[in-house]
C-alpha cells in the first residue's frame, strides 16, 4: 500500500479532485473558442477550483482547531466562487444549465462536507473541568489580609535596618 498524506484520505478532497477533473475539459473547450466574454470567468474558475483543493489540504494539516476551521472555511468560499463562475458561464450564454449541472451537484456536496468539517473544528467544543465555586469565609478573609499587612510592615522594617542611619 502506498503512503498517503492525511488530506488525501478525505472524501471531500477526493471530490474536489474529481471536480477539477470534470471542469478542466470545460475550461479547455471554452478557451478554444477564444471568447473574450468567458476568458476571465474561466481563469477565475480554474484558480478557485485549485484554491479549494489547496485550502482543504493545508487546513487538514493544521493542528489548532480554529486555524484548521479557517482554512476549511476558505476552501468553502472557493467552492462557492466555482459555483458562481458556472452560473456566470450560463448567464453569458457560453454554457447551459444542463451542461454545468454535474459540476454544480459536485460543488453542492463539497460545500456540505466542508460545512460539517468547519462546524466540527470551529464549534468551540473543548474539554473542560466542571466549574466549582471557591470561596473564603469572612473570618478567613480578614486573617489573610492581616497577615499580608504584617508582611509588608516587616519588609519595611528590614529595609530600614539595611539603610545607613544618619545621626
Secondary structure, 3 states (H helix, E strand, C coil): CCCCCHHHHCHHHHHHHHHHHHHHHHHHHHHHCCCHHHHHHHHHHHHHHHHHHHHHHHHHCCCCHHHHHHHHHHHHHHHHHHHHHHHHHHHCCCCCHHHHHHHHHHHHHHHHHHHHHHHHHHCCCCCCCCCCCCCCCHHHHHHHHHHHHHHHHHHHHHHHHHCCCCC
